[in-house]
Amino acid sequence: MLTGIATVSYTMAAVAHFFLATLLLTSWRSRSHGLVLPAACLFSALWAAVLAYRVTDVLPLSLLTDILEILRNAGWSVFLITLLGLYRQGGPSFAARVSPVVILIAALYIACFLLAFYSHGNFGFLRHDALDFSNNILGSLAMALTGMILVEQLYRNTPAKHRWGIKFACLGIGSIFAYDFYLYSDALLLRHINPEIWAARGIVNALVVPLVAVSAARNPQWSIGLTVSRRILFYSAALFGAAAYLLAMAGAGYYLRFFGGSWGTVMQVTFLFGAIILLLAVLFSGTLRSWLRVFISKHFFSYNYDYREEWLRFTRTLSEGGHGLEERVIQALAQLVESPGGGLWISRESGKCEPVSHWNMPSVDGFEAVNSSFCQFLEHKEWVIDLEEYASNPEKYPGVTLPQWLQALPKAWLVIPLIQHRTLFGFVVLAQPRSKLKLNWEVSDLLKVAGNQAASYLAQHEAANALMVARQFESFNRMSTFVVHDLKNLVSQLSLLLSNAEKHQKNPEFQRDMVETVYLSVQKMKRLLEKLSTASSPERPAPLLLARLLQEAVKSKSIVEPKPTLEIQDSNLEVYANSSRLERVMGHLIQNAIEATSRNGQVWVRLKRKNDFAIVEIKDTGHGMSDEFIRDKLFKPFESTKSAGMGIGVFESREYVFELGGQMEVTSSKYDGTVFRIVLPLHPNRQTGAQRTG
C-alpha cells in the first residue's frame, strides 16, 4: 500500500518540477537567476522520477538516489546564494570573487558526496558498518539546516517593498528543507526512516511548485538586487557560533557524565556552568565583537563599510546629547575604526593647537604650534598619519617631525586632521584598535571625510559659544545703559531738591518731602545695584493697581516745579506687570514732562478706562516736538533733545509697554505741549468683573 502511494507521490513531484523547469527555460533571457532556477527544478524532477521508478521497496535508498538528492539540495542552495549576492563578479582572482560562505557550503556538499560513497561501500579500503546510516543522516540534516538558513537570510535581507516578489518562493523552498529536516531528525532519533513520512515527501515537494511559480511570475529574471546586511550577518554569525559552542559543550558534558563514574553528574554540571560563564564573557567582549566585524567586512563584502549605516551612526553620535560635543567627536571617529579611545586638539587664537578633550585616553598637556611641520603637513596634505607606519617608514611622510608629547603618548595609532575651509581646525589622535585593522585608501578617505564633517560641527559649536558670550556682554551693556539712565534721573531729581533747599529749607512740609524723596532715591539705587548682580532673581510680573502706582510716581515728583496734577477717573483699574519697571516708565515720562515745562506751566497725569484697557495720559504745556522728530528720532536709542539726555528712556518705556501688550501714542506741538498716551490691557479678573458690573 505504501509502495503505491510513494510511487504516485514522487511521480507528482517529478511532473510538477519538470513542468516548471520547462516554463522557465522557454522564457529564459540569458540571466544567471533565470538559469539557476530551472536547473534546480530539473535536478528535483530527476530526483523524484528516479525515486518513483525505483520504488520496489518502501525505502529505495541507493547511491544514485543519494547523489540526486544532494544535487537537488545543491541546486536550491545555489539559487538562494545567487539571489543573496554572495557570489561577486569581477576581481583579480577566483579566491577574491568567491565568498567564504560559498566555500563553506561547497565543502559541505563535497563532504556529503564523500559520505554517500562511503555509506554505500564504494571505498573498499574503508570499513563499512552500522554507523554509516547515522553519518548519512547527519549529512542530510546539515544540508536541510543550511537550506533553511539561506531561506531565512534571503527573506530577512529583502527590503519590505520587494518581499511580495520572493515570499512565496521562500515559503516553498523553505518547506522543502524544513520537511527534510523533520524527516531525518525523526530517523536519527528512531534509528530508521518512517515509511509514512517518506511516502508523503513527494506530495510535499509537488505542492511547493505553485508557490515557486508565483514568485517566478513576479520576478521573470530574478533581478531584484538583494544584498546581505552586515548587521544581520554579524548577529547571525554570533548566534551560529554560540549555538555551535553550546552543542560542543553539551557533547563534552555528556561524555563526562557517561564516563565519569560516580563523579559524572558533578563533572557535567560544573563543566556546563563554566562553559556558559565563558560564553557570556566572550559575547560581552568588545575585542571579540570588533574582530568579528572586521572579519566579516574583510571577507564577506567588497567594501569594508556599509556607508549608509556608518554615516547614520556617525551623525547620530555627533547629534545626540549626554557628553560634550568634543568628546562625541572623538567617539564618532573612533567607532569607524574600532578604536577604544582618543584625544582632540583644536587650534586657538594663541597660534597653538591645544588639547580640549579626551575619551578613554589619559589627558595630555601637549601643545603644538600651528606653524610647526606637523600641523603644516596635516593642513596642506590632509593625510591621516599612521604612527606605526611612520615609525617603520618615515619616508612616506616627508618633512614631518612628530611632537615629543605625541611619541610619548601610549598606544597612539592615528592622527586625523580636522579641516575647515582648507585650514587646520584641529586634529584627533586615536588609540590602537581592538582588532588589527589595515589603514588602506578606503579607511583613510572615510576618516578624512568624517573629520571634515566633525570640524564643521565643532566650528559651529565654537561660533555658537562665541555668539552666546557676545550676547551676554550685549545684554549686560544694555542693562548698564538703562541703569546709568535711571541714575541720571535720580541725580537730576536730587539736584532739583538741593536747588530748592536754599529757599524752602525751613519749611517743615518741604523737609518731610525732602526726607521722603531721599529715602525713595536710596531705595531705587539699591534696586539698580541688585539688577547689576548676576545672583539677583529676575523680576516677576504680578497684578497691580494703576492708581496707587501713579500716586507714588506723582508724589516722588511733587518737590519740583511745576508740580504734576493727578486725576483718577477709575481707581480700580488693575494691570499685570512688574511694579518697579512700570513705575520707572511712568516716572520717566512725568520727569520728561516736568523738564520740558517752565515753572509757571502745568503737568497733568490722568487715569481712565476704555473698554478692557486702562489709559494713562501725561500732558504738559511745555515746548513740544516736531512731527519729524517724533517719527524719526523719539523712539530711537541715544537720540535726545536735552543736552544731558541719553535718549534711551522713551525707547525703554515703549519697549516695556509693547511687552505688556499695550501701545504708546504721542501727540505734540511746539506751542501746545506734548501728550503721551499709554494704553494697557486690564488684568482678566478686572475685565470679567467689569462685565458683570455692566
C-alpha positions in Angstrom: 0.0 0.0 0.0 2.7 2.5 1.0 4.7 1.5 -2.1 1.9 2.6 -4.4 1.4 5.8 -2.5 5.1 6.6 -2.7 5.1 6.0 -6.4 2.2 8.4 -7.0 3.7 10.9 -4.6 7.1 11.1 -6.2 5.6 11.0 -9.7 3.6 14.1 -8.9 6.7 15.8 -7.7 8.7 14.8 -10.8 6.0 16.1 -13.2 5.4 19.3 -11.4 9.1 20.2 -11.2 9.7 19.2 -14.8 6.7 21.4 -16.0 8.0 24.4 -14.0 11.5 23.9 -15.4 10.2 23.8 -19.0 8.2 27.1 -18.5 11.3 28.8 -17.0 13.5 27.7 -19.9 11.1 28.9 -22.5 11.2 32.4 -21.0 15.0 32.5 -20.2 16.7 35.7 -21.2 20.3 34.9 -20.6 20.3 35.9 -16.9 22.0 33.8 -14.3 19.0 33.8 -12.0 16.9 32.5 -14.9 19.3 29.6 -15.5 19.9 28.5 -11.9 16.2 28.2 -11.0 15.3 25.8 -13.9 18.5 23.8 -13.2 17.3 23.3 -9.6 13.8 22.3 -10.8 15.4 19.8 -13.3 17.5 18.2 -10.5 14.4 18.0 -8.3 12.4 16.4 -11.2 15.1 13.9 -11.9 15.5 13.0 -8.2 11.7 12.5 -7.8 11.5 10.4 -11.1 14.2 8.0 -10.0 12.6 7.5 -6.6 9.2 6.9 -8.3 10.8 4.4 -10.7 12.9 2.6 -8.0 10.1 2.0 -5.5 10.4 -1.8 -5.3 10.6 -1.4 -1.5 9.3 1.3 0.7 12.8 2.8 1.2 14.7 2.6 -2.0 17.9 4.1 -0.7 20.8 3.7 -3.1 23.9 5.6 -4.2 22.1 7.1 -7.2 19.2 8.4 -5.1 21.6 9.9 -2.5 23.6 11.7 -5.2 20.5 13.0 -6.9 19.2 14.3 -3.5 22.5 16.1 -2.9 22.3 17.6 -6.4 18.7 18.7 -5.7 19.6 20.4 -2.4 22.7 21.9 -4.0 20.6 23.4 -6.9 18.2 25.1 -4.5 21.1 26.3 -2.3 22.9 27.8 -5.4 19.7 29.6 -6.4 19.4 31.1 -2.9 23.1 32.1 -2.9 22.7 33.7 -6.3 19.8 35.8 -5.0 21.6 36.7 -1.8 24.5 38.0 -4.0 27.3 36.2 -2.0 29.0 35.4 -5.3 30.8 38.5 -6.5 31.6 39.1 -10.2 34.9 40.6 -11.2 38.1 40.8 -9.2 41.7 39.8 -9.6 41.3 36.1 -8.8 38.8 33.3 -8.2 39.6 33.4 -4.4 38.8 37.1 -4.3 35.5 36.7 -6.1 34.0 33.8 -4.1 32.6 34.5 -0.7 33.9 32.3 2.2 30.2 31.4 2.8 30.1 29.8 -0.6 33.3 27.9 0.1 31.9 26.5 3.3 28.6 25.4 1.7 30.5 23.9 -1.2 32.7 22.0 1.3 29.6 20.7 3.0 28.2 19.3 -0.2 31.5 17.7 -1.2 31.6 16.1 2.3 28.0 14.8 1.7 29.1 13.3 -1.6 32.0 11.5 0.1 29.7 10.3 2.8 27.3 8.9 0.2 30.1 6.9 -1.5 31.4 5.7 1.9 28.0 4.7 3.2 27.3 2.5 0.2 30.7 0.8 0.4 32.3 2.3 -2.7 35.6 2.9 -0.8 37.0 -0.6 -0.4 39.8 0.5 1.9 37.3 1.8 4.5 35.2 -0.2 6.9 31.5 -0.1 6.3 29.3 -0.9 9.3 26.1 0.2 11.0 27.5 3.7 11.8 27.2 4.6 8.1 23.5 5.1 8.4 23.9 7.8 11.1 26.7 9.5 9.1 24.4 9.7 6.0 21.5 11.1 8.1 23.8 13.7 9.7 24.8 14.9 6.2 21.2 15.2 5.1 20.4 17.2 8.3 23.3 19.5 7.6 22.0 20.2 4.1 18.5 20.8 5.3 19.7 23.2 8.0 21.9 25.1 5.6 18.9 25.5 3.2 16.7 26.9 6.0 19.4 29.4 7.0 19.7 30.6 3.4 16.0 31.0 3.1 15.8 32.9 6.3 18.7 35.2 5.2 17.1 35.8 1.8 13.7 36.9 3.3 15.2 38.9 6.2 17.6 40.9 3.9 15.0 41.6 1.3 13.5 45.2 1.5 9.9 45.1 2.7 8.7 46.6 -0.6 10.3 43.7 -2.5 9.3 40.8 -0.3 6.0 40.4 -2.2 8.1 39.0 -5.1 10.0 36.4 -3.1 7.8 35.4 -0.2 6.1 32.5 -1.9 9.5 31.2 -3.2 10.9 31.4 0.3 7.8 29.6 1.7 8.1 26.8 -0.9 11.9 26.2 -0.8 11.9 26.6 3.0 9.1 24.0 3.2 11.3 21.5 1.2 14.2 21.9 3.6 12.0 22.0 6.7 10.3 18.8 5.7 13.7 17.1 5.1 14.9 18.3 8.5 11.8 16.8 10.1 12.2 13.5 8.2 15.8 13.0 9.1 15.5 14.2 12.6 12.9 11.6 13.2 15.1 9.0 11.5 18.1 9.9 13.6 16.0 9.7 16.8 14.4 6.3 16.0 17.3 4.8 14.1 15.1 4.1 11.0 13.2 6.2 8.4 9.5 6.4 8.9 7.7 5.0 5.8 4.7 7.3 6.1 6.7 10.4 6.3 8.9 9.2 3.4 5.9 8.4 1.2 4.4 11.9 1.8 7.6 13.6 0.9 6.9 13.6 -2.8 3.5 15.2 -2.4 5.1 17.9 -0.2 7.7 18.6 -3.0 4.9 18.8 -5.6 2.8 21.2 -3.5 5.6 23.8 -3.3 5.9 24.1 -7.1 3.0 26.5 -7.4 4.5 28.7 -4.8 7.8 28.9 -6.6 5.9 29.5 -9.9 4.1 32.5 -8.4 7.4 34.1 -7.4 8.9 33.3 -10.8 6.0 35.0 -12.5 6.5 38.1 -10.3 10.3 38.1 -11.0 10.8 36.7 -14.5 14.5 37.5 -14.4 15.0 37.5 -10.6 17.0 40.7 -10.9 15.8 42.3 -7.7 19.3 43.3 -6.5 19.4 41.9 -3.0 22.3 42.4 -0.6 23.2 41.0 2.8 23.0 43.3 5.7 26.3 43.5 7.7 24.4 43.8 10.9 22.2 40.7 10.3 25.3 38.8 9.1 27.1 39.8 12.3 24.3 38.7 14.6 23.7 35.5 12.6 27.4 34.6 12.8 27.5 35.4 16.5 24.3 33.3 17.1 25.6 30.4 14.9 29.0 30.5 16.8 27.2 30.5 20.2 25.0 27.6 19.1 27.9 25.6 17.8 29.8 26.3 21.0 26.9 25.2 23.2 26.4 22.0 21.2 30.1 21.1 21.5 30.0 21.8 25.2 26.8 19.8 25.6 28.5 16.8 23.9 31.6 17.2 26.1 29.3 17.3 29.2 27.5 14.2 28.1 30.9 12.4 27.6 32.0 13.5 31.1 28.7 12.2 32.6 28.9 8.9 30.7 32.5 8.1 31.5 32.9 10.0 34.8 31.5 7.2 37.0 30.2 8.4 40.4 31.6 11.9 39.6 30.0 12.1 36.2 26.9 14.2 37.1 29.0 16.6 39.2 31.6 17.0 36.5 28.9 17.6 33.8 27.1 20.3 35.8 30.3 22.0 36.7 31.6 21.8 33.2 28.4 23.2 31.6 28.2 26.1 34.2 31.8 27.0 33.4 31.2 26.8 29.7 28.2 29.2 29.9 30.1 31.7 32.0 32.9 31.6 29.4 30.4 32.1 26.6 28.9 35.1 28.3 32.3 36.6 28.9 33.2 36.1 25.3 29.9 37.6 24.0 30.4 40.7 26.1 33.9 41.2 24.9 34.4 44.3 22.9 37.6 43.0 21.4 35.8 39.9 20.0 32.9 41.9 18.6 35.4 44.3 16.9 37.3 41.3 15.5 34.1 39.7 14.1 33.0 43.0 12.4 36.4 43.5 10.8 36.5 39.8 9.7 33.0 40.0 8.1 33.7 43.3 6.4 37.1 42.0 5.1 36.0 38.5 3.9 32.3 38.8 3.1 32.0 42.2 1.3 33.7 44.1 -1.4 34.0 47.2 0.7 35.0 47.5 4.3 32.0 49.7 5.3 28.3 49.9 4.8 28.5 53.7 4.2 24.8 54.4 4.8 24.9 52.7 8.2 28.2 54.2 9.2 27.2 57.7 8.2 23.9 57.4 10.1 25.7 56.2 13.2 28.4 58.9 12.8 25.8 61.7 12.5 23.7 60.2 15.4 26.7 60.1 17.7 27.6 63.8 16.9 24.0 64.9 17.4 23.0 63.1 20.5 23.4 64.7 23.9 24.9 63.2 27.0 28.6 64.0 26.7 30.1 67.3 25.4 30.5 67.7 21.6 34.3 67.4 21.8 34.0 64.0 23.4 31.3 62.9 20.9 33.6 63.8 18.0 36.3 61.6 19.3 33.9 58.7 19.9 32.3 59.1 16.4 35.7 58.9 14.7 36.9 56.1 16.9 33.8 54.0 16.1 34.7 54.0 12.4 38.0 52.1 13.0 37.1 50.2 16.2 39.4 52.4 18.3 38.7 52.4 22.1 39.7 56.0 22.8 41.4 59.2 21.7 42.0 62.8 22.2 41.1 66.1 20.5 43.2 69.2 19.8 41.8 72.5 18.5 43.6 75.5 17.0 43.3 78.6 19.2 44.0 82.3 18.7 47.2 81.8 20.6 48.7 80.1 17.5 48.8 76.7 19.1 46.7 73.5 18.9 45.6 72.9 22.5 44.1 69.7 24.0 40.4 70.2 24.7 39.0 66.8 25.4 39.9 63.1 25.7 37.9 59.9 25.7 39.2 56.7 27.3 42.7 58.1 27.0 45.0 59.8 29.5 44.9 63.6 29.3 48.0 65.1 27.7 49.4 68.6 28.2 50.7 68.6 24.7 50.6 72.0 22.8 51.6 72.1 19.2 52.3 75.3 17.3 50.1 75.8 14.2 53.2 76.7 12.1 55.1 73.6 13.1 56.0 71.0 10.4 53.5 68.5 11.9 50.5 70.9 11.7 51.6 72.3 8.3 51.7 68.7 6.9 48.2 68.0 8.2 46.8 71.2 6.8 48.4 71.0 3.3 48.4 67.3 2.7 45.2 66.5 4.6 46.6 63.0 5.2 45.7 60.6 8.0 49.1 59.8 9.7 49.6 56.2 10.7 52.0 56.4 13.6 53.1 52.7 13.3 53.8 53.3 9.6 55.7 56.5 10.5 57.9 54.6 13.0 58.8 51.9 10.4 58.9 54.0 7.3 59.1 57.8 8.0 60.0 58.5 4.3 56.3 58.2 3.5 55.7 61.4 5.5 58.4 63.8 4.1 59.2 66.8 6.2 57.2 65.7 9.2 58.6 65.7 12.7 56.4 64.2 15.3 56.0 66.1 18.6 57.6 64.7 21.6 54.4 64.5 23.5 52.8 62.5 20.7 55.6 60.0 20.6 55.3 59.5 24.4 51.5 59.0 24.2 50.8 55.3 25.0 49.1 53.3 22.3 48.7 56.2 19.9 47.8 55.0 16.4 46.2 57.5 14.0 46.2 61.3 13.7 43.2 62.6 11.8 43.2 66.2 10.6 40.1 68.3 11.0 40.0 70.7 8.0 37.6 73.7 7.9 37.7 75.8 4.7 41.1 74.3 3.8 42.5 75.4 7.2 43.6 73.2 10.0 40.9 73.5 12.7 42.4 70.8 14.8 43.2 67.1 14.9 42.2 63.9 16.6 44.6 61.2 17.9 43.1 57.7 18.1 44.3 54.8 20.2 45.2 51.4 18.7 42.1 49.4 17.6 40.7 46.4 19.5 41.3 44.2 16.4 44.0 44.6 13.8 42.9 47.0 11.0 44.9 48.0 8.0 44.8 51.7 7.0 44.1 51.4 3.3 42.7 54.0 0.9 39.1 53.3 1.8 39.6 53.7 5.6 41.8 56.8 5.0 39.2 58.5 2.8 36.4 57.7 5.2 38.3 59.2 8.1 39.2 62.4 6.1 35.6 63.0 5.1 34.3 62.2 8.6 37.0 64.6 10.0 35.8 67.4 7.8 32.2 66.8 8.9 33.3 66.8 12.5 35.3 70.0 12.0 32.1 71.7 10.7 30.2 70.6 13.8 33.0 71.9 16.1 33.3 75.2 14.2 29.5 75.7 14.5 29.7 74.9 18.2 32.6 77.3 18.8 30.7 80.1 16.9 27.6 79.4 18.9 29.6 79.7 22.2 31.2 83.0 21.0 27.8 84.4 20.0 26.4 83.4 23.4 29.2 85.3 25.2 28.8 88.3 22.9 25.0 88.3 23.6 25.7 88.2 27.4 28.1 91.2 27.1 25.5 93.0 24.9 22.7 92.2 27.4 24.9 93.4 30.3 25.9 96.6 28.4 22.3 97.3 27.6 21.2 96.8 31.2 24.1 99.0 32.3 22.9 101.8 29.9 19.4 101.7 31.4 20.8 101.7 34.9 23.0 104.7 34.1 20.0 106.5 32.6 18.0 105.8 35.8 20.9 107.1 37.9 20.9 110.2 35.8 17.3 110.8 36.6 17.9 110.3 40.3 20.8 112.7 40.2 18.6 115.3 38.4 15.9 114.9 41.0 18.3 115.2 43.9 19.9 118.3 42.2 16.5 119.9 42.0 16.0 119.1 45.7 19.2 120.8 46.6 18.4 123.9 44.5 15.1 124.3 46.3 16.6 123.6 49.7 18.1 127.1 50.0 14.7 128.6 49.5 12.5 126.2 51.5 14.8 124.6 54.0 12.9 126.0 57.0 9.6 124.8 55.7 8.5 121.7 57.7 6.4 120.3 54.8 9.4 120.7 52.4 11.6 118.9 54.9 9.3 116.0 55.1 9.1 115.8 51.3 12.9 116.1 51.1 13.5 113.2 53.5 10.9 111.0 51.7 12.5 111.9 48.4 15.9 111.0 49.6 14.6 107.7 51.0 12.9 106.8 47.7 16.0 107.6 45.8 18.1 105.4 48.0 15.7 102.5 47.6 15.8 102.9 43.8 19.6 102.9 43.8 19.6 99.7 45.8 17.3 98.0 43.3 19.5 99.2 40.5 22.5 97.7 42.1 20.6 94.4 42.6 20.0 94.3 38.9 23.7 94.5 38.1 24.3 91.4 40.3 24.0 88.1 38.4 22.8 86.4 41.6 19.7 88.5 41.8 16.4 86.8 40.9 14.6 88.1 37.8 11.7 90.5 38.2 8.3 88.8 38.1 5.1 90.4 37.0 2.0 90.5 39.2 -1.4 92.2 39.3 -1.1 95.8 40.5 -3.4 98.8 40.8 -2.5 101.7 38.4 -4.0 104.3 40.7 -1.6 103.5 43.6 1.4 103.3 41.3 0.6 106.7 39.7 0.1 108.2 43.1 3.6 107.1 44.2 5.1 108.3 41.0 3.5 111.7 41.2 4.3 112.1 44.9 8.0 111.5 44.2 8.0 114.4 41.7 6.0 116.8 43.8 9.1 118.5 45.3 9.9 120.2 41.9 8.1 122.8 40.0 5.7 122.6 38.2 4.1 120.0 40.5 2.2 117.4 38.4 -1.5 117.1 39.0 -3.1 113.6 39.2 -6.6 112.9 38.0 -8.0 109.4 38.6 -11.4 108.6 37.0 -11.4 104.9 38.0 -9.3 103.8 41.0 -9.9 100.0 40.5 -8.0 99.6 37.2 -5.6 96.7 37.6 -2.9 95.5 35.1 -0.5 92.6 35.1 3.0 94.0 35.1 6.2 94.4 37.1 5.7 97.2 39.6 9.2 98.7 39.6 9.5 98.6 35.8 6.1 100.2 35.1 6.8 102.7 37.9 10.0 103.6 36.1 8.2 104.1 32.8 5.6 106.4 34.4 8.2 108.3 36.4 10.4 108.8 33.4 7.6 110.2 31.3 6.4 112.5 34.1 10.0 113.7 34.7 10.4 114.5 31.0 7.1 116.4 31.0 8.4 118.5 34.1 11.8 119.2 32.5 10.1 120.3 29.2 7.8 122.7 31.1 8.6 126.1 32.6 7.9 126.7 36.4 4.7 128.5 35.7 3.5 125.8 33.3 1.3 122.8 34.1 1.7 119.0 34.0 -1.3 116.6 34.2 -1.5 112.9 34.8 -4.9 111.3 34.0 -6.0 107.7 34.5 -9.2 106.5 32.8 -10.8 103.4 31.3 -11.9 102.5 27.8 -13.5 99.1 27.3 -10.9 96.5 28.5 -8.0 98.9 28.5 -6.5 101.3 31.0 -5.4 104.6 29.6 -2.8 106.8 31.2 -2.3 110.3 29.7 0.7 112.5 30.7 0.2 116.0 29.3 2.4 119.1 29.7 2.3 122.7 28.4 6.0 122.9 27.7 7.9 123.2 24.4 6.7 120.3 22.2 8.4 118.2 19.5 8.1 118.3 15.7 6.4 115.5 13.8 9.7 114.8 12.1 11.5 114.3 15.4 8.7 112.1 16.8 8.7 109.9 13.6 12.5 109.5 13.2 14.2 110.1 16.5 12.0 110.0 19.6 11.9 106.2 19.9 15.5 105.7 18.6 18.1 104.9 21.2 20.7 107.6 22.0 18.7 110.4 20.4 17.6 113.3 22.7 16.6 117.0 22.5 18.1 117.5 26.0 21.8 118.4 26.3 22.5 115.9 29.1 20.0 113.3 27.9 20.9 109.8 26.8 18.0 109.2 24.6 17.0 105.7 25.9 14.3 106.5 28.4 11.4 106.7 25.9 12.8 103.8 24.0 12.9 101.6 27.1 9.4 102.8 28.1 7.8 101.9 24.7 9.6 98.5 24.6 8.1 97.6 28.0 4.6 98.9 27.1 4.8 96.7 24.0 6.0 93.8 26.1 2.8 94.1 28.2 0.7 94.0 25.1 -0.1 97.8 25.2 0.5 100.8 23.0 2.2 104.2 23.3 0.9 107.2 21.4 2.4 110.7 21.2 0.9 113.9 20.0 2.9 117.1 20.3 3.0 120.7 19.1 5.8 123.3 19.6 3.2 125.7 21.0 0.7 123.5 22.8 2.9 121.0 24.6 3.0 117.2 24.4 0.6 114.3 25.3 1.9 110.8 26.0 -1.0 108.3 25.8 -0.3 104.8 27.2 -2.9 102.1 26.6 -2.5 98.9 28.7 -4.7 95.8 28.8 -6.6 95.2 32.0 -6.0 92.1 34.1 -8.5 89.4 33.2 -10.1 89.4 36.7 -10.9 93.1 36.3 -12.3 92.6 32.8 -14.8 89.9 33.9 -15.7 91.9 37.0 -16.4 94.9 34.8 -18.6 92.9 32.5 -20.6 91.6 35.5 -21.0 95.1 36.8 -22.1 96.4 33.5 
